[in-house]
Every structure is written in structure tokens, then in C-alpha cells.
């Protein structure tokens, strides 16, 4: 059994999708990041960077408890544990890792900053909005070009790289982007959205979803401004 500590954000949803797609047994525990629960001593023991998601695998390596934080590391661990969604051949595997790292180092941070400055920041900072909106557009252009060449990000096979990127693409209309400008991304997004595992993964903890306009100042500080 895997204990999942998460929240319905794109970073959490990528792991929700993976667990559902892989058919691994898990129990989801909400960590309310709007109330600062990510800073609790209990959570920091398994996620020292005070970020969701994190997991505890009760039957980890050596058949003992094993905790892991950072969504990319979790996806790689789950793929290796299940033997799914990570190609066995060296080239295919590294293509999947390559595009997973693209999401971790580019799509996630840049889309996240764009969303912050456009939807959550207490004041309008035009430089931040312009910078991250342009970078979001550039990264979407990279994705669109890649998906014009192959069915999925790593090639012809659906992998954890697709799972990692999919939830972020769902929010691009809130990031100053016209989805129609990226037809290959839309094709890929719509195809993945028909997968039963993806649909189930997107429902995990959905009842805890909070819209930007519903957050008060304290919640915003918990999300973005509070230190340990």
C-alpha cells in the first residue's frame, strides 16, 4: 500500500494519474496547502522541501517503509516499481526521462510562475506577467513541435512524461494562451483525456479544489510567501 500525501494541483495530479494508470494500491491524504499543512512537522519528515506530493510506500525496497518527495522522482519510482510506462530499451527510456525533465525544469516552474503572477499575486507586476507569459508560450511551442513529430512526448509510447505534463496543459487558458494556437498539443491533450486512468486520476482530491478568487490573504501567504 502506498500512502499519497497531495493536493489537487498539477504537481499532485501527475502522481494521481500515475497511480491510477499503474493500478497500484494507494490511499490519498489531502495536505491543505492553503492552510499551511505542508509546513507541519509530520509532513516535513517525508517532504523536507515542504511541497506536495510525497509518498510513503509501506512495501518499499527491502519490503519496508520508504518515503519519497519530488514528483519527478516519484513518477520514476512508481514506473520502476510497476514495470509500466517507462520503455525498457535504453533509447526509449532516456527519451522518456528527457521529456520528464523538460516538464520538471521548464513546464512546471514556468507555468507555475505565470499562473502566480497572472492569477494569485496580490498586485499586478507587469514585468513578471510578460516574462512568464512569453516563456509559457515558448514552452508550448516546443511541445507542439514535438507532438507534430510523434504521438507522445517520448515517441510512439505513452509514458510518465505524458502523465507529468498533461495536468499543466489543462490550465493554459488561464496563462494568457490561446489553446487553438497549439493544435498538436490539443490533439494529444484530448486523446489523453479519454483515458480512464487519467480521468480517475484527475478526480483524486478534486473536492478540495480552490479557485484563485476564493483565497484570502492568509491562504495566499501559505501558498507562496510563508517560510518554515
C-alpha angles and dihedrals in degrees: 000000000000120000109214120201109192152120132227098268126117090261091055096038094059089063092042088056093048094052091050095044092048094046093230118160112247144154119221120221117188117229105197103218091182089064096044096251089142087071095057116120090237093056094042089060090068100026109034091178089062093235133126139266112054132153139203113204107204089199099042129147108326088020092276134112114292125183126201136180133188114069096236092053090047092052092051091048093049092047091052093044093051097035090229141117096014114092117242096218117085097239094047092046094052092046088056092047090046093056092040088057089047088059094044096047101032120013098041100045097038097043088045093053090046091052091047096052094041101041113013111030113111090228134029110258104186096192091055093045093049095044097050095038089056092046091050089053091049093051091048088052089054090050092047092051092049092049091050086063102042140021093240136019096262093041129269095348129078109237145165087277089069092046090052095051102038099078091051093053090056091068101048094107086066090051098065095266133130105224090205089067089070106052096167091051089050092051091051093043093051093047093051091046089063093060113107092220092052091049092050092046092053090054094056108113090348090140087069094058113130123195119226092246090056094061120100123209094268091053091050090052090051090051100045117359111041123101126201 
